[in-house]
Amino acid sequence: MKRVCLLLLLAGSVMCRANDRTVAFVGRTAILESDVNAVMKERGLSRDDALRACIHERLFVLAAQDAGVQVSPEDLDRAVDSVAKRYPERKAFLDDLAAAGMSPEMFRSRLRDQLLVQRYLAERVERTIT
């Protein structure tokens, strides 16, 4: 696995979006303040624990990508539809996303990352068992 460089930006910030700042880098990927805030809100974690969770998740995603794991657009569409169908109507789904501080694009991106990590871990477990 490639060596992953982790640089925490404790002082000073790089502006990425309006009112959003980079709080850490994992490889070349920025972890934004909004990412940390969303994890804090979703999981009820402290800021430090949410930042650690974001870092660990990003490391798993990078490992999955390095291993060549992929999620097709069709698989991602099916996964999004599966979640959205749990709601009586599309608007309720979008309202819940907004309440969690997520846009539909952010949700798709997170779901894609979750699917990547699930597949990566499943492959590793399978290789360990066989």
Stockholm file with secondary structure:
# STOCKHOLM 1.0

chainA/1-130         MKRVCLLLLLAGSVMCRANDRTVAFVGRTAILESDVNAVMKERGLSRDDALRACIHERLFVLAAQDAGVQVSPEDLDRAVDSVAKRYPERKAFLDDLAAAGMSPEMFRSRLRDQLLVQRYLAERVERTIT
#=GR chainA/1-130 SS CCCCCEEECCSSCCEEETTEEEEEEETTEEEEHHHHHHHHHHHTCCHHHHHHHHHHHHHHHHHHHHTTCCCCHHHHHHHHHHHHTTSSSHHHHHHHHHHTTCCHHHHHHHHHHHHHHHHHHHHHHHHHHC
#=GC SS_cons         CCCCCEEECCSSCCEEETTEEEEEEETTEEEEHHHHHHHHHHHTCCHHHHHHHHHHHHHHHHHHHHTTCCCCHHHHHHHHHHHHTTSSSHHHHHHHHHHTTCCHHHHHHHHHHHHHHHHHHHHHHHHHHC
//
